[in-house]
Amino acid sequence: MPEGKPAGVRCVQLREDLSCAIFGDPRRPKVCGGLQAMREMCGSGPPLVARAFALHYLQDLERITAPGV
């Protein structure tokens, strides 16, 4: 996304299985490569519960770091 990805918009490089299509590629944005997962981001419990928690955490992170917030 040449102009960046607005908060709440799905990344064009995100595959159906939620993996990154340009992982390891120099075109991958620095913000993506620089994000280091922490235990509190991942949630706990069954995989689907933990995954839902992690996605919600990332949405909140994206929202609170959006320009103008």
C-alpha positions in Angstrom: 0.0 0.0 0.0 2.1 2.9 -1.3 0.5 5.5 0.9 0.4 3.3 4.0 -2.5 1.3 5.4 -5.3 3.1 7.1 -6.4 1.7 10.5 -9.1 -0.8 10.2 -8.3 -1.7 6.6 -7.0 -5.2 5.8 -3.5 -5.2 4.5 -3.4 -6.1 0.8 -0.5 -8.4 1.5 -2.4 -10.5 4.1 -3.2 -14.0 2.8 -6.4 -15.9 3.6 -4.5 -17.9 6.2 -3.4 -14.5 7.8 0.2 -15.0 6.8 2.1 -12.1 5.1 2.7 -12.5 1.3 5.9 -10.4 1.5 7.4 -11.7 4.8 11.2 -11.5 4.5 10.9 -9.3 1.4 12.7 -5.9 1.6 9.4 -4.2 0.5 7.8 -5.3 3.7 7.1 -2.2 5.8 9.5 -1.6 8.7 6.6 -1.3 11.2 5.6 -4.9 10.3 9.0 -6.3 10.7 9.7 -4.3 13.9 6.6 -5.5 15.8 7.8 -7.9 18.4 5.1 -10.1 20.0 4.8 -10.0 23.7 3.1 -12.6 25.9 0.3 -10.1 26.9 -0.5 -9.7 23.2 -1.2 -13.3 22.6 -3.9 -14.2 25.1 -4.4 -17.7 26.4 -6.8 -20.6 26.3 -7.9 -22.6 23.3 -6.2 -21.5 20.0 -9.3 -19.8 18.6 -9.8 -17.8 21.8 -6.1 -16.8 21.9 -6.2 -15.9 18.2 -9.3 -13.7 18.6 -7.6 -12.0 21.6 -4.4 -11.3 19.6 -6.3 -9.9 16.7 -8.3 -7.6 19.0 -5.1 -6.5 20.6 -3.6 -5.6 17.3 -6.7 -3.7 16.2 -6.5 -1.7 19.4 -2.8 -1.0 18.9 -3.5 0.1 15.4 -6.3 2.4 16.5 -4.4 4.1 19.3 -1.3 4.6 17.2 -3.2 6.1 14.2 -2.2 9.6 13.2 -4.3 12.2 14.8 -5.3 10.0 17.8 
